[in-house]
């Protein structure tokens, strides 16, 4: 078996079923999938060992079929704990040029304030819906514009902490590195006319830039907390 940079694995998870999907990045399409039923519910602690065993078994099956090792992947999850939270953040400056660092500071501050007051949710997606620069509205980042006052209209997509922790534990048991967790309830809005029984196609679209207003969140693992270092689709 071998690994390939031209493939990606996704796991679509509902309360009753798990899908494992294999994407060919060169052709940007789903090539193969396996799925299995979850006995009872993913939320039941009694089922954890059974679900872990089934996940390992199906990972091995897909690895054998493809001749590839599956050691990392993205997760798409449909959950009743989905929450959509919108608010605004603002700041004023002496006149300066609008650079990415200004937005990074505002977004990080907003996320930190959210986590200071909300202990039960994890942020999965951050979307900047509007940039209001000196009272003029922009839908996309107006880089290098001179300004004095800025307001960001931000949308946070969140899921319950306990669920995220359970998923992390499940995939750690299977020695799978989770690259990104996507909320299906958010991602499905960008399906257009595509069907997505696996929950993975919508996640693939989101992680490949379907929503240009979404911030890219990359966890700073060296500092062991929930702030992020690189945060733009339009960066680097």
Buried (B, 14 or more C-beta within 10 A) or exposed (E): EEEEEEBBBBBBBBBEBBBBBBBBEEEEEBEBBBEBEBEEEBBEEEBBEEBBEBBBEBBEEBBEEBEBEBEBBBBBBBBEBBBEEEEEBEEEEEEEEBEBEBBBEBBBEBBEEBBEEBEEBBBBBBBBEBBBBBEEEEEEBEEEBEBEEBBBBBBBBBBBBEBBEBBEEBBEBBEBEBEBBBBBBBBBEBBEEEEBEBBBBBBBBBBEEBBEBBBBBEEEEEEEEBBBBEBBEEEE
